[in-house]
Amino acid sequence: MATAERSLGEFDAAMGALRSARELAQQVHDPARSASVELALGATELARGNPREASAWLEAAVQSARAAGEPALEASAQNDLGTLRAAAGDTAGALTLFAKSAERAQAAGDLEIAARASSNAARASADPEQAASWRALALQRTRALPDSDAKAVLLFNLAEQEQSLADSQPELAGAARVRAAELFAECLAVADATSSDRMASYALGGLAAVHEAAGRPDSALSLSRRALARAGRVGADDALPRWHAQVARLLAQAGETEAAIDAYERALAGLQGLQRRLRRSGAARDPQLDADFRRVHATLMDLLLRRAENAPDADAQALLRRVRDHVEGRKADELRDYFRDDCVDTLQARLEPVESLSATALIVYPIPLEERTALLVGRPSGRLVQYAAPVGRARLGEEARALRGRLEESGSRRYLPHAQQLYQWLVAPLEAELHASEVETLVFVPDLTLLSIPMGALHDGQRFLVERFALAITPGLELTDPEPMDPAKLRALLAGLREGVGDFAALPGVAEEIRGVREILDADLLLDAEFRQESLREALEETPYALLHLATHAEFAAEGGEAFLLTWDGRLSLDALAEDVGLFRFRDAPLELLTLSACDTAAGGERAALGLSGIAVKTGARSALGTLWSVDDPATSALMRNFYGALLVPGTSRAGALQGAQRALLADFRYRHPAYWAPFQIIGNWL
C-alpha cells in the first residue's frame, strides 16, 4: 500500500474515533466533552490541510463550550479560529476572535490561553500601537505563569515578534533588539529551570540572531553552536536544521567556505527529514518549511558553484557532481511531496545510476539563485560544466510567467520579446558548447520556476529552439529509465471521448485524432461509452501494450490528489490511473509511452506543471507525452499522426519524433503560432 494511503488511513481512523466520541458525548448530553472532541476534530482537519472543515468543527466547539459553561474551552477554540482567520488574510476577524479568547480565558483564570491569544493578536495586528499594547499584555500574562515549557514558548514567540519589529522598522531597531535579547534570556532561564534543552536551544539561537544583527558575528557563532549542542542532546529535529543553517551563514560570512558548505548540507538533510516526516503523517504541506528548504538549498548551491569556479579540475568536477546530486534529490522530493506516495522510491529502486544517457544529448539543469541563474550542463562524456546568466530567481519567474500567458494567445506575437529574453538567459550562454559538439537533443531538468513554459518556444531572434534541437524534460537522470523504444513492438491501446460528459464539453476532434493514429499503429480502441474505468483496467490487465494514448480531458492541479482524467463514467484520479498502468511494473517491461493529448495545467500554475513533469514517474511509464494547455483539435490530430509515424522509423528517438511533428506544424501557416505546437512535451525517457 502506498505511503499516502497509509497516512490517509491513519487520519481517517483518527477522525472516525473522534466522531464516534462526539456522538457518544451528544447521546449522553455532555457538551463539555463534545467541545473537547470538536477541538480535536478541528486540529485534525487543520493538519490534513482542510481549513474549511477545521473552521466548522471549531465553530461547533465554541457553541458546545458556551452551552457547557466552559469559558476556557471556548477561549481555546476561539484562539484556534483566530489563527485560521489570520492565515486566510482576515485580520479583522482574527483580531476579534483573539480578543474574545483572551477575555474568556482571563475570566476563567486560564492565563496561558489568555497570554497565547494576546500574543497572537499582537502578531496579527497591522497597527503598531495596537500590536505593542497586545504584546505588553501578553508579556504581563506570560510572566505571571509558573515556569513551564509553555511559558518558554510564549517568551520565545514574543522575542521573535520584537526581532521582526527591528527588521521591519529600522528606526525602532535598537530598542526592539534590546527587548528581544531580554526575552530570549528570560526564555533561556525558564528552559534551564524546567530542564528543557529544546527550548534552551531556541533561546540561544534567538540570542545568536540578535548578536548577528548587532554586528557581533563571533558571539553569534558561539551562541549558535551552543544552540546546536542543546538541540542535539534531545534530538530536537525541528531545531537542528535551523541552527545548522545559522552556523553555516556565519561561517560563510567569515570566509570559512568548506565548513559553511558542510553545515548547510547538514541543515538541508535535516529539512528533508522534516519534509519526509510530514509526508508520512499525511499532514498538509508546511509553506514555511518549504521556504526554509528553498533558501538553504539555493544558498548551498551558490556556495558549491562558486567554490567549483576556482578549484582544480578534479575538485571542480567533484563539487559540480555534488550540485547535481542535490538538484536531483530536490526534484525527487518535489515529486514525493506532490504525489504523496512511494512512486519515486519504487522507480529509483528499479533503476541503475547513470552518468550519461546519450551521445548526442546535453542535460541542462537551470538553477535559479538569488542574484543569478546557474546553468549546469551534463555532457555526453559525463563531464559537468557550469555557465551563468545575470538574472535572479524572482526576475526569471516573472519572465517565465509572462511568456506562458502570452503563448496561449494564438492571434498575437506578444510572446516574442519574452521568448527571446528567456533564450538569452537559458540558452545563449551555452552557444559555444552547442556549436562545438554534435548535439541533437537538449534535455532540461527545469526548476519549478520554469516548469510551466515549453522550452521549444524560446527564440533566438531568427528561429525557435525546437527548429534547432529535439527537446525533452525530465525530473532528473535518477528518475529516467534509459531504454530506446523498439518500433516493432508498438502495440497500442487508444481510448477517448468524443462526446461531452457532465460539465465537460465534447471533443469533436477526437474522432479524427484516433482515426489518424489507428492508420499508423496496431491499436485497440475504447471510445465513448466503451471508455469506462473498469474497461480500461481490464484492457491493461489482459494485454502487454507498449503505448497508451488517452484522448480526453485531463487536468493537473496544484495538489496531486486533485489531478484526474475524464472517462465515460466520470473522473479517473491520477492515483487510479497509476494503479492501472502500474500493472506493467510487474511485467518484463514497463509501459513505453503514455500519451495525454488534451491535458491542461493552467489552473494549477507551477505546481500543476510539476504533476505533468512527473506523470511518467507516477504511472511507472518510461516516458509520457503531454500538453501544458489544451490545443486546437486539428493541430493535435496532425501532430499525433506525424509523431507516431516518426516513431515507427528505426533509430528515431521520442524527442526526435516530437521535434519532427512540431516542425511540421511550424511549416503549416495555419499552425505556425506556438500556441498550437509548443505545449506538447516529451517527459522522462527521450531516447
ZAMARGU-4260 file (C-alpha; in steps of 0.2 Angstrom, whole numbers, plus 5000, padded with zeros to 4 digits):
<rodrens>
0) 5000/5000/5000 | 5007/5017/4996 | 5013/5029/5009 | 4999/5042/5006 | 4986/5028/5008
5) 4993/5023/5024 | 4994/5041/5031 | 4977/5044/5025 | 4970/5029/5033 | 4978/5034/5049
10) 4970/5051/5048 | 4953/5043/5043 | 4955/5031/5058 | 4958/5046/5070 | 4943/5055/5063
15) 4932/5040/5064 | 4937/5038/5083 | 4934/5056/5086 | 4917/5057/5078 | 4912/5041/5087
20) 4917/5050/5104 | 4907/5066/5099 | 4892/5055/5095 | 4893/5047/5112 | 4895/5064/5121
25) 4880/5070/5112 | 4870/5055/5116 | 4873/5057/5135 | 4871/5076/5133 | 4889/5081/5138
30) 4893/5097/5129 | 4909/5099/5138 | 4915/5083/5131 | 4908/5087/5114 | 4918/5104/5115
35) 4934/5094/5119 | 4931/5082/5105 | 4927/5096/5092 | 4943/5105/5096 | 4952/5089/5092
40) 4942/5086/5076 | 4947/5104/5071 | 4965/5101/5074 | 4965/5085/5064 | 4956/5093/5049
45) 4969/5108/5050 | 4983/5095/5050 | 4976/5087/5035 | 4975/5104/5026 | 4957/5106/5027
50) 4954/5124/5034 | 4935/5125/5030 | 4931/5108/5039 | 4943/5113/5053 | 4934/5130/5055
55) 4917/5121/5055 | 4922/5110/5070 | 4930/5124/5079 | 4914/5134/5077 | 4904/5119/5084
60) 4917/5118/5099 | 4914/5137/5103 | 4895/5133/5104 | 4897/5117/5114 | 4909/5125/5126
65) 4897/5140/5129 | 4882/5128/5132 | 4893/5119/5144 | 4898/5135/5153 | 4917/5131/5150
70) 4925/5148/5146 | 4942/5140/5145 | 4937/5128/5131 | 4928/5142/5122 | 4943/5153/5123
75) 4954/5139/5116 | 4943/5136/5101 | 4941/5155/5098 | 4960/5156/5098 | 4962/5142/5086
80) 4948/5150/5075 | 4958/5167/5075 | 4973/5158/5069 | 4964/5151/5055 | 4956/5168/5050
85) 4974/5176/5051 | 4981/5163/5039 | 4966/5166/5027 | 4970/5185/5027 | 4955/5190/5038
90) 4965/5201/5050 | 4949/5210/5057 | 4940/5193/5060 | 4956/5186/5068 | 4958/5201/5080
95) 4940/5200/5086 | 4942/5181/5090 | 4959/5183/5098 | 4951/5197/5109 | 4936/5186/5114
100) 4948/5172/5118 | 4959/5182/5129 | 4944/5189/5138 | 4936/5172/5141 | 4952/5164/5146
105) 4956/5178/5158 | 4938/5177/5166 | 4941/5158/5168 | 4958/5161/5176 | 4967/5152/5162
110) 4982/5164/5160 | 4991/5153/5147 | 4977/5153/5134 | 4975/5172/5138 | 4993/5175/5135
115) 4993/5165/5119 | 4978/5174/5112 | 4986/5191/5116 | 5002/5186/5108 | 4993/5180/5093
120) 4984/5197/5092 | 5000/5206/5093 | 5007/5196/5078 | 4991/5198/5068 | 4989/5217/5071
125) 4995/5229/5057 | 4993/5244/5069 | 5010/5247/5078 | 5002/5254/5093 | 4989/5241/5095
130) 5002/5227/5092 | 5013/5235/5106 | 4998/5235/5118 | 4994/5217/5114 | 5012/5212/5116
135) 5013/5221/5133 | 4998/5212/5139 | 5004/5195/5133 | 5021/5198/5142 | 5012/5203/5158
140) 5001/5187/5157 | 5016/5176/5152 | 5027/5182/5167 | 5013/5178/5179 | 5013/5160/5173
145) 5024/5147/5183 | 5039/5141/5174 | 5035/5128/5161 | 5038/5123/5143 | 5023/5133/5138
150) 5029/5149/5146 | 5046/5147/5137 | 5037/5145/5121 | 5027/5161/5124 | 5043/5171/5129
155) 5052/5165/5113 | 5037/5170/5102 | 5036/5187/5110 | 5055/5189/5107 | 5053/5184/5089
160) 5040/5197/5087 | 5052/5210/5094 | 5065/5204/5082 | 5053/5206/5067 | 5049/5223/5073
165) 5068/5228/5072 | 5070/5220/5055 | 5054/5229/5048 | 5056/5246/5056 | 5074/5252/5057
170) 5070/5267/5067 | 5064/5256/5081 | 5078/5243/5079 | 5089/5247/5093 | 5076/5246/5107
175) 5067/5232/5099 | 5083/5221/5099 | 5086/5225/5117 | 5069/5219/5121 | 5071/5204/5110
180) 5088/5200/5119 | 5080/5201/5136 | 5065/5190/5131 | 5077/5177/5124 | 5087/5177/5140
185) 5071/5175/5150 | 5066/5161/5139 | 5083/5153/5142 | 5081/5155/5161 | 5064/5146/5161
190) 5071/5132/5149 | 5085/5129/5161 | 5074/5129/5176 | 5062/5116/5168 | 5077/5106/5160
195) 5070/5109/5143 | 5085/5108/5131 | 5074/5110/5116 | 5068/5127/5122 | 5085/5132/5128
200) 5092/5129/5110 | 5078/5140/5103 | 5083/5154/5116 | 5101/5153/5112 | 5098/5153/5093
205) 5087/5168/5095 | 5100/5177/5105 | 5113/5172/5092 | 5102/5181/5079 | 5101/5197/5089
210) 5120/5197/5091 | 5122/5194/5072 | 5110/5209/5068 | 5120/5220/5080 | 5136/5216/5071
215) 5144/5204/5083 | 5147/5188/5072 | 5159/5180/5084 | 5147/5179/5099 | 5133/5175/5087
220) 5143/5160/5080 | 5147/5154/5098 | 5129/5156/5103 | 5123/5146/5088 | 5135/5132/5092
225) 5128/5131/5109 | 5110/5131/5102 | 5116/5116/5091 | 5123/5107/5106 | 5107/5109/5117
230) 5096/5103/5102 | 5107/5089/5099 | 5106/5082/5117 | 5087/5079/5115 | 5087/5076/5096
235) 5076/5091/5093 | 5074/5088/5074 | 5064/5104/5072 | 5078/5115/5079 | 5094/5107/5072
240) 5091/5112/5054 | 5088/5130/5059 | 5104/5131/5069 | 5114/5122/5057 | 5109/5135/5044
245) 5113/5149/5055 | 5130/5142/5059 | 5133/5140/5040 | 5128/5158/5036 | 5140/5165/5050
250) 5154/5153/5044 | 5152/5159/5026 | 5152/5177/5031 | 5169/5173/5040 | 5176/5166/5024
255) 5176/5148/5031 | 5168/5141/5015 | 5171/5122/5017 | 5164/5122/5035 | 5149/5133/5029
260) 5146/5120/5015 | 5146/5106/5027 | 5134/5115/5039 | 5122/5119/5025 | 5122/5101/5020
265) 5118/5096/5037 | 5104/5109/5038 | 5097/5103/5021 | 5097/5085/5027 | 5088/5090/5042
270) 5075/5099/5032 | 5072/5085/5021 | 5069/5073/5036 | 5056/5085/5042 | 5048/5085/5025
275) 5048/5066/5024 | 5040/5065/5042 | 5027/5077/5036 | 5023/5067/5021 | 5022/5051/5030
280) 5010/5058/5043 | 4998/5063/5029 | 4998/5081/5036 | 4996/5096/5024 | 5012/5104/5017
285) 5020/5117/5028 | 5024/5133/5017 | 5037/5139/5030 | 5046/5123/5029 | 5046/5124/5010
290) 5053/5141/5010 | 5067/5137/5023 | 5071/5122/5011 | 5072/5133/4996 | 5083/5146/5004
295) 5095/5134/5012 | 5096/5124/4995 | 5099/5139/4985 | 5112/5146/4996 | 5121/5129/4997
300) 5121/5128/4978 | 5128/5145/4976 | 5142/5141/4988 | 5146/5125/4979 | 5146/5133/4962
305) 5157/5147/4967 | 5169/5135/4975 | 5170/5125/4959 | 5174/5140/4948 | 5191/5142/4956
310) 5195/5124/4960 | 5207/5112/4951 | 5198/5102/4938 | 5196/5086/4948 | 5190/5095/4963
315) 5178/5106/4952 | 5170/5090/4945 | 5168/5083/4962 | 5159/5099/4968 | 5148/5100/4952
320) 5143/5082/4955 | 5138/5087/4972 | 5127/5101/4965 | 5119/5089/4953 | 5116/5076/4966
325) 5107/5090/4977 | 5097/5096/4962 | 5092/5078/4958 | 5087/5075/4976 | 5077/5090/4977
330) 5067/5086/4961 | 5064/5069/4968 | 5057/5077/4984 | 5046/5089/4975 | 5038/5074/4967
335) 5036/5064/4983 | 5028/5080/4990 | 5016/5082/4975 | 5011/5064/4973 | 5012/5059/4992
340) 5016/5041/4989 | 5030/5029/4985 | 5031/5031/4966 | 5048/5040/4967 | 5056/5027/4978
345) 5048/5012/4968 | 5056/5019/4952 | 5073/5023/4960 | 5074/5005/4967 | 5072/4998/4949
350) 5084/5010/4940 | 5103/5009/4939 | 5113/5025/4942 | 5118/5033/4925 | 5131/5046/4921
355) 5126/5049/4904 | 5111/5043/4893 | 5115/5048/4875 | 5130/5053/4865 | 5120/5067/4856
360) 5111/5075/4871 | 5116/5088/4883 | 5107/5088/4900 | 5104/5106/4906 | 5100/5110/4924
365) 5094/5128/4926 | 5097/5133/4945 | 5089/5150/4949 | 5098/5158/4963 | 5096/5175/4972
370) 5106/5186/4960 | 5110/5174/4945 | 5104/5158/4937 | 5117/5145/4935 | 5116/5133/4921
375) 5124/5116/4925 | 5127/5106/4909 | 5130/5087/4908 | 5140/5082/4893 | 5138/5065/4884
380) 5155/5061/4891 | 5148/5063/4909 | 5158/5078/4912 | 5149/5093/4920 | 5152/5112/4916
385) 5143/5127/4923 | 5138/5143/4915 | 5128/5158/4922 | 5115/5171/4917 | 5114/5188/4926
390) 5096/5186/4932 | 5089/5181/4949 | 5076/5169/4953 | 5062/5182/4955 | 5065/5191/4939
395) 5067/5174/4930 | 5050/5169/4937 | 5042/5185/4931 | 5048/5182/4913 | 5043/5164/4913
400) 5025/5168/4919 | 5024/5182/4906 | 5029/5170/4892 | 5017/5157/4897 | 5002/5169/4897
405) 5007/5176/4880 | 5010/5159/4872 | 4991/5154/4873 | 4986/5170/4863 | 4986/5162/4846
410) 4982/5178/4837 | 4996/5188/4845 | 5015/5189/4844 | 5017/5197/4861 | 5025/5181/4867
415) 5041/5185/4856 | 5050/5198/4867 | 5048/5186/4882 | 5054/5171/4872 | 5069/5180/4866
420) 5074/5186/4883 | 5072/5169/4891 | 5083/5162/4876 | 5096/5174/4881 | 5096/5169/4899
425) 5094/5150/4897 | 5102/5145/4880 | 5113/5159/4874 | 5126/5156/4887 | 5128/5138/4880
430) 5131/5143/4862 | 5149/5139/4861 | 5145/5122/4869 | 5131/5119/4856 | 5142/5124/4841
435) 5157/5114/4846 | 5148/5097/4849 | 5136/5086/4839 | 5121/5089/4850 | 5104/5084/4843
440) 5094/5084/4859 | 5093/5096/4874 | 5086/5088/4890 | 5080/5101/4903 | 5078/5097/4921
445) 5069/5113/4925 | 5067/5121/4942 | 5049/5124/4947 | 5050/5142/4941 | 5052/5135/4923
450) 5041/5120/4923 | 5026/5129/4916 | 5035/5135/4900 | 5039/5125/4884 | 5057/5127/4881
455) 5055/5124/4862 | 5046/5141/4861 | 5062/5150/4866 | 5068/5161/4852 | 5085/5167/4846
460) 5078/5181/4835 | 5078/5170/4820 | 5070/5154/4824 | 5063/5144/4838 | 5074/5132/4849
465) 5064/5117/4843 | 5069/5121/4825 | 5087/5118/4830 | 5086/5104/4843 | 5075/5090/4849
470) 5069/5094/4867 | 5063/5084/4882 | 5061/5087/4900 | 5064/5075/4914 | 5063/5076/4933
475) 5081/5070/4933 | 5093/5057/4927 | 5090/5047/4943 | 5071/5046/4938 | 5074/5042/4920
480) 5073/5024/4913 | 5085/5025/4898 | 5079/5012/4886 | 5076/5015/4867 | 5059/5011/4860
485) 5058/4996/4849 | 5046/5002/4834 | 5042/4984/4830 | 5033/4982/4847 | 5022/4997/4847
490) 5006/4989/4851 | 4994/5002/4857 | 4978/5005/4867 | 4968/5020/4862 | 4954/5027/4872
495) 4945/5043/4871 | 4929/5054/4872 | 4921/5062/4858 | 4905/5067/4867 | 4903/5078/4882
500) 4902/5071/4900 | 4895/5080/4914 | 4901/5098/4914 | 4915/5094/4901 | 4912/5099/4883
505) 4913/5087/4869 | 4929/5085/4860 | 4924/5083/4842 | 4942/5082/4836 | 4945/5066/4845
510) 4937/5055/4831 | 4949/5062/4818 | 4964/5061/4830 | 4960/5042/4834 | 4957/5038/4816
515) 4974/5045/4811 | 4983/5036/4825 | 4975/5019/4820 | 4980/5021/4802 | 4998/5021/4809
520) 4998/5010/4824 | 4992/4992/4828 | 4979/4998/4841 | 4964/4993/4851 | 4951/5005/4854
525) 4940/5011/4869 | 4928/5025/4863 | 4915/5035/4872 | 4903/5023/4881 | 4916/5009/4880
530) 4929/5020/4888 | 4925/5016/4906 | 4936/5015/4921 | 4934/4996/4923 | 4936/4993/4904
535) 4952/5002/4904 | 4958/4992/4919 | 4953/4976/4911 | 4961/4980/4894 | 4978/4984/4903
540) 4977/4969/4913 | 4974/4957/4898 | 4987/4964/4886 | 5005/4970/4887 | 5003/4986/4877
545) 5018/4997/4874 | 5009/5013/4871 | 4993/5020/4880 | 4985/5035/4871 | 4971/5044/4880
550) 4962/5057/4870 | 4951/5065/4884 | 4950/5080/4896 | 4964/5079/4909 | 4968/5091/4922
555) 4983/5093/4933 | 4980/5103/4949 | 4991/5111/4962 | 4990/5096/4973 | 4992/5078/4966
560) 4977/5071/4974 | 4966/5083/4963 | 4973/5078/4946 | 4962/5067/4935 | 4957/5062/4918
565) 4939/5060/4911 | 4931/5044/4907 | 4913/5040/4901 | 4908/5036/4919 | 4917/5051/4927
570) 4934/5057/4934 | 4948/5044/4935 | 4960/5050/4948 | 4979/5051/4944 | 4981/5038/4958
575) 4969/5026/4950 | 4977/5028/4933 | 4994/5025/4941 | 4987/5009/4948 | 4981/5003/4931
580) 4997/5007/4922 | 5007/5001/4936 | 5002/4984/4932 | 5016/4984/4919 | 5029/4986/4933
585) 5027/4968/4936 | 5030/4963/4918 | 5046/4961/4909 | 5045/4979/4903 | 5035/4994/4909
590) 5023/5004/4898 | 5035/5013/4885 | 5024/5028/4882 | 5009/5036/4890 | 5001/5050/4879
595) 4988/5063/4886 | 4983/5073/4871 | 4971/5085/4879 | 4979/5089/4897 | 4979/5106/4905
600) 4990/5113/4919 | 4984/5131/4918 | 4973/5132/4933 | 4986/5125/4945 | 5001/5135/4939
605) 5018/5129/4943 | 5014/5115/4954 | 5001/5108/4942 | 5016/5108/4929 | 5026/5098/4942
610) 5012/5085/4941 | 5013/5084/4922 | 5033/5083/4923 | 5031/5068/4935 | 5017/5059/4926
615) 5029/5045/4919 | 5036/5043/4937 | 5019/5042/4945 | 5012/5029/4932 | 5028/5019/4930
620) 5029/5023/4911 | 5046/5025/4904 | 5040/5041/4896 | 5025/5052/4893 | 5019/5064/4880
625) 5008/5078/4887 | 5002/5096/4885 | 5004/5111/4896 | 4987/5118/4889 | 4973/5112/4878
630) 4977/5113/4860 | 4966/5116/4844 | 4959/5099/4838 | 4965/5099/4820 | 4983/5104/4826
635) 4983/5090/4839 | 4977/5077/4826 | 4991/5082/4813 | 5004/5082/4827 | 4999/5065/4833
640) 5000/5057/4816 | 5017/5064/4812 | 5023/5059/4829 | 5018/5041/4829 | 5023/5040/4810
645) 5041/5045/4815 | 5042/5033/4830 | 5040/5019/4818 | 5056/5024/4809 | 5070/5014/4816
650) 5083/5025/4825 | 5071/5039/4829 | 5070/5044/4847 | 5054/5050/4856 | 5061/5068/4857
655) 5066/5067/4839 | 5049/5061/4833 | 5041/5075/4843 | 5053/5088/4836 | 5048/5082/4818
660) 5030/5083/4822 | 5031/5101/4829 | 5042/5107/4814 | 5029/5100/4803 | 5016/5111/4811
665) 5028/5126/4811 | 5029/5123/4792 | 5010/5125/4790 | 5004/5143/4791 | 4989/5139/4800
670) 4998/5132/4815 | 5015/5142/4815 | 5010/5151/4831 | 5017/5142/4846 | 5000/5141/4854
675) 4997/5126/4843 | 5013/5116/4844 | 5023/5122/4859 | 5013/5114/4873 | 5017/5096/4868
680) 5032/5089/4879 | 5041/5073/4880 | 5043/5069/4898 | 5055/5056/4905 | 5065/5045/4893
685) 5068/5054/4877 | 5078/5040/4868
</rodrens>
